[in-house]
Amino acid sequence: MDFILKALLSSWDILLDTAPFALLGFFAAGLFKAFLPDDFVNKHLGGSGPWPVFKAALLGAPLPLCSCGVVPAVAGLKNQGAGKGASASFLIATPETGVDSMAVTYALLDPFMTLARPLAAIITASLAGLMINATEKKEQGEPFAPMEHPACCSSCACYGAKDARSTKRQRFLSGMKFAFGELLRDIGG
């Protein structure tokens, strides 16, 4: 009985330690949803070619998300039309090059390794994404259709509205509603 109690307490401690980073990831996913139009994500990260994979690695490398926070962010990108290989590339590149790990690399190793590490992260993430694209079975289905934003018209004419601050606020709130509502429900289980 003591073992079960210790396991439950340890699991609770891990949950508390990782929760802030997962929340940061949901926040990033909300920002992606709010400020990266679905057709932009689909155009640059959709499909199974090498360029979406490489772009996803480059996009993910400078982001300050850990391995806990990147999961909701990549789920949001996938929901917006990113391909499987590009999603995997983003998922791998992002936590490999966090600011904290780069600082430790600089402190413990040397400047050369500090520069080589993000390059290696981009290369390994790109190779993993390319391998996923090469081994994935072609699925028959409908092409990605961008979802309409409830707070904005689908033609995006509202982006040029008179009150740009209000529009940005509405887009931000819509992105947060997506991240902490729909996305949280989707991956919460």
VENCOR-V511781 format. One record per residue. N is the residue number from 1. OMEGA is omega in whole degrees, -180 to 180 (999 if undefined). D_CENTER is the distance of its C-alpha to the mean C-alpha in Angstrom with 2 decimals. Layout:
N_OMEGA_D_CENTER + N_OMEGA_D_CENTER
This chain:
1_180_39.75 + 2_179_38.91 + 3_-179_36.32 + 4_179_34.52 + 5_178_34.56 + 6_179_33.18 + 7_179_30.38 + 8_179_29.47 + 9_177_29.67 + 10_177_27.53 + 11_178_24.85 + 12_179_25.08 + 13_179_24.81 + 14_178_21.64 + 15_179_20.15 + 16_179_21.29 + 17_-175_19.98 + 18_-175_16.39 + 19_180_16.26 + 20_-179_15.72 + 21_175_12.61 + 22_177_11.20 + 23_176_12.38 + 24_178_10.69 + 25_176_7.23 + 26_178_8.75 + 27_179_10.11 + 28_178_7.15 + 29_177_6.09 + 30_177_9.83 + 31_177_10.14 + 32_-178_8.06 + 33_-176_10.30 + 34_-169_13.26 + 35_172_13.44 + 36_-180_11.94 + 37_-179_14.43 + 38_-179_13.73 + 39_176_16.24 + 40_179_14.64 + 41_-179_11.37 + 42_-179_13.85 + 43_-174_16.18 + 44_-177_14.12 + 45_179_11.59 + 46_178_13.85 + 47_-175_16.73 + 48_179_17.64 + 49_-179_19.05 + 50_-176_18.45 + 51_177_17.27 + 52_180_13.96 + 53_-179_13.21 + 54_178_14.49 + 55_179_12.76 + 56_178_9.25 + 57_178_10.67 + 58_178_12.16 + 59_-176_9.26 + 60_-174_7.38 + 61_-177_10.84 + 62_-177_11.91 + 63_-178_9.18 + 64_178_10.89 + 65_177_8.62 + 66_-178_10.57 + 67_176_10.33 + 68_-176_10.67 + 69_-177_8.10 + 70_-177_5.11 + 71_177_6.31 + 72_179_6.16 + 73_-180_2.81 + 74_176_2.96 + 75_177_6.25 + 76_178_6.26 + 77_179_5.74 + 78_178_8.17 + 79_180_10.25 + 80_175_10.66 + 81_177_12.06 + 82_180_9.98 + 83_-178_12.30 + 84_180_12.38 + 85_179_12.97 + 86_178_10.34 + 87_179_7.65 + 88_179_9.65 + 89_177_10.06 + 90_-179_6.57 + 91_-178_6.68 + 92_-175_10.11 + 93_-172_10.27 + 94_-177_8.13 + 95_-179_10.40 + 96_-173_13.37 + 97_178_13.90 + 98_-179_13.66 + 99_-179_16.54 + 100_-179_18.41 + 101_177_18.52 + 102_178_19.57 + 103_178_22.29 + 104_178_23.55 + 105_179_23.67 + 106_-178_25.73 + 107_-175_27.95 + 108_-177_28.70 + 109_-180_28.81 + 110_-179_29.45 + 111_179_28.00 + 112_180_27.95 + 113_178_25.67 + 114_176_23.42 + 115_-178_23.04 + 116_-176_23.01 + 117_179_20.16 + 118_176_17.31 + 119_178_19.18 + 120_178_19.34 + 121_-180_15.63 + 122_-180_15.01 + 123_-179_17.92 + 124_178_17.09 + 125_179_13.49 + 126_179_15.13 + 127_179_17.97 + 128_178_16.04 + 129_178_14.24 + 130_178_17.72 + 131_177_19.38 + 132_179_17.24 + 133_-178_18.13 + 134_-176_21.71 + 135_-177_22.21 + 136_176_20.61 + 137_179_23.30 + 138_-179_23.45 + 139_175_22.96 + 140_180_25.30 + 141_180_23.87 + 142_176_23.39 + 143_-179_21.19 + 144_175_18.12 + 145_-179_19.48 + 146_178_17.50 + 147_177_17.90 + 148_178_20.20 + 149_-179_19.23 + 150_-177_21.82 + 151_-174_22.23 + 152_178_22.66 + 153_-176_24.72 + 154_180_23.29 + 155_180_25.16 + 156_176_23.28 + 157_-179_26.76 + 158_178_25.99 + 159_180_23.88 + 160_-178_27.31 + 161_-178_28.80 + 162_-177_31.33 + 163_-176_29.47 + 164_-180_26.20 + 165_179_25.45 + 166_179_25.82 + 167_178_23.57 + 168_178_20.76 + 169_179_21.42 + 170_179_21.39 + 171_178_18.08 + 172_-179_16.59 + 173_177_18.33 + 174_178_17.26 + 175_179_13.52 + 176_177_14.28 + 177_176_16.45 + 178_-174_13.81 + 179_-174_11.34 + 180_176_14.29 + 181_-175_16.36 + 182_-178_15.30 + 183_178_11.85 + 184_178_13.55 + 185_-177_16.45 + 186_-176_14.64 + 187_-178_13.09 + 188_-179_15.67 + 189_999_18.21
